[in-house]
Amino acid sequence: MDMNMTMNSTTMDMTMQMSFYWGRNVTILFSGWPGSHHHNPGMYILALLFLFAIAFTTEALSVWPTIKPNQSPVAAGLTQASVYAIRVSLGYFVMLAVMTYNVGVFIAAVAGHTIGFFAAKTSSLSMTKPSEPEASF
């Protein structure tokens, strides 16, 4: 689908993909990134790994222990709000990347969230070990 936008008598042609597609000729988040290097798939793979890391970090921050025992309530609130702001920002970056409708980008984002969720919940559960069952005679 072609979308034309007119600004101050200057016409900019913006082509936007409106269905899922395979291919490494994609712009993710920033103009020219990873670039249209048809003969060099390395930048596309690097972009997918970076997106995977962003999605993983988004999930990892959901269980980050931000409150310390001797911390004042204001400092604890500011720390939690800061971590939350970073987490939400990273989530929006992942969402915008997925809106490219590139299947590789979609798979990298879902895999990052899935593995990040698994790692976060596993570490969270390991920190709260259940108590030993009492022996009954």
N, C-alpha and C positions, 0 to 999 in steps of 0.2 A: 504494500500500500504506500503510495506516495503522499507525503504531506507537504504542502507548499505554505511558506510563511512569508508575508510581505511586511517589511519594516522600512518606513521612510523612503519609499519608492525603490528599495533594493530588494530583490527577490532572492531568497535563499532556498535551495532545494534540499529538503531533508527527507531522506529515504529511511524508513523504519520498518524492520521486519515484524510481522504480525502473526507469525506461526513458528513453531519449533523447527530448527534446521541444524544440520551438521555442517561443520566447516570451521576453519581457524581464522578466517578473515572476519574479525569481529572487533568492535571497539568496546572495551569494558571500562566503565567509570570515567575515564579521562580521554580526551581527544588524542588519537594517535597511539593509544595503548591497548593492546600489545603491538599494534601496528599491522600492516598488511604485508608481512614478509612471507610471500607464498612459498619460498624455497627454504625458509628457516622456521621450522615449527617450535624451536626452542623458546621463543618469546611467548607463544601461546601456552605452552606447557608451564612456563614460569608463572604466567598470569593465573592459570588454573590452580597451581600450588599456592599462590598468594591468596587467592579467594578461599581455598580450602582452609588455610591458616586463619583467615579472618573469621570464617564460620566456626571453626574449632574454638577460637578465643572467645567468641560470643557466648558459647555454651560453657566454657571453663569459668568465665567471670560470674556465672550464675550461682556458683557455690563458693566463691572466693571468701575466705573468712576475713572480714574487714574490721571487726570490732575487737579491740584488745581489752583485757580485763581492767586496766587502770586508766582507760581513755575517758575523757569527759564526754557527756552526751552530745555536745555541739560538735566536737571533733569527730565523734563516731558517725553522726548524721552527715557531716560534710564528706567524710570518706566514703560512706555508702552511696551518697548522691553522686559523687564523682565517678565511682565505679559503675553505677547505673547509667550515667550519661555516656560513658565510653561504650558500655555494652549496647545501648540503644543505637548509638552512632554506627557501630560496627554492623549491627543488624540492618540498618537502613542501607549501608553500603552493599551488603550481600543482596538485599532486595533489589536495589538498582541494577546490580550486575545480572541478576536472574532475568530482569526485564529485557535483556538483549535477546531472549528466546533462543540462545545457543544451547544445544543439548550438552555439550561439554561443560559449560559454565553451570548449568543446572545440576549436573551430576556432581561436580566439584563442591557446590554449595550444600547439596543434600548430604553428601558423604562427610563433609566437614562438620555439619550440625550433628549428624548421627554419631560419629566417632567422638566428637566433643561431648555430646550428651552422655555417652557411655562412660567416657573417662571421668567426667564430672560426677556422675552419680556413683560410680565405683569408688572414687576417692572420698566422696561424702559418706558413703556407707562404711568404708573402712575406718573413718574417723569416729564413727559412733558404733563401736562394736557392741553387740548384745551381751548382756551379762550371762555368766555361766549358769546353766540350769542346776538347781539344787538336787542333790542326790536324795531319793526317797527310799526309805527302808521299810 
